[in-house]
């Protein structure tokens, strides 16, 4: 019955390793998502991942404000 004890210990070790890996992966995803938000609206400080989304946001949320120069060339 020694194998039974070894099996339990192995399962506990693997569960602990999986929990540590899962915890680290969640932090990596949050960091990656935050790094992807590179464009910031000068009016409301909202962050967007790409210029196309930024231009759509600016046109819909701030129609009376002048368009920032970096969005003039972007096609929405």
C-alpha positions in Angstrom: 0.0 0.0 0.0 3.0 2.3 -0.2 2.0 3.3 -3.7 -1.3 4.7 -2.4 0.5 7.2 -0.2 2.9 8.2 -3.0 -0.1 8.7 -5.3 -1.8 11.1 -2.8 1.5 13.0 -2.3 2.0 13.3 -6.1 -1.6 14.5 -6.6 -1.1 17.2 -3.9 2.2 18.3 -5.4 0.6 18.5 -8.9 -2.4 20.4 -7.6 -0.1 23.0 -5.9 2.0 23.4 -9.0 -1.1 23.8 -11.2 -2.5 26.5 -8.8 0.7 28.4 -8.9 0.8 28.2 -12.7 -2.8 29.4 -13.0 -2.2 32.3 -10.7 0.9 33.4 -12.7 -1.0 33.1 -16.0 -3.8 35.4 -14.8 -1.3 38.1 -14.0 0.4 37.7 -17.3 -2.9 38.1 -19.2 -3.7 41.3 -17.2 -0.3 42.7 -17.9 -0.5 41.9 -21.6 -4.0 43.5 -21.9 -2.8 46.6 -20.2 0.2 46.8 -22.4 -2.0 46.6 -25.5 -3.9 49.8 -24.6 -1.5 52.2 -26.3 -3.7 55.1 -27.4 -5.2 57.5 -24.9 -8.0 59.9 -25.6 -6.9 63.5 -24.7 -10.5 64.4 -23.7 -11.7 61.6 -21.4 -8.4 59.7 -20.9 -10.0 56.4 -22.1 -7.5 53.9 -23.5 -7.8 52.1 -26.8 -5.8 49.3 -28.4 -5.6 50.6 -32.0 -6.0 53.8 -34.0 -9.2 52.6 -35.7 -11.0 52.1 -32.5 -9.6 55.4 -31.1 -11.0 57.3 -34.1 -14.4 55.6 -33.8 -14.5 56.5 -30.1 -13.5 60.1 -30.7 -16.1 60.6 -33.5 -18.9 59.1 -31.4 -18.0 60.5 -27.9 -16.4 63.9 -28.8 -18.0 65.1 -32.0 -17.5 68.8 -31.2 -13.9 68.5 -30.2 -11.2 69.0 -32.9 -9.8 65.7 -34.2 -6.2 65.0 -32.9 -3.6 65.1 -35.7 -2.7 61.4 -35.3 -6.3 60.4 -36.2 -6.6 62.5 -39.4 -5.1 59.9 -41.7 -6.8 56.8 -40.0 -9.7 55.2 -41.8 -12.5 54.0 -39.6 
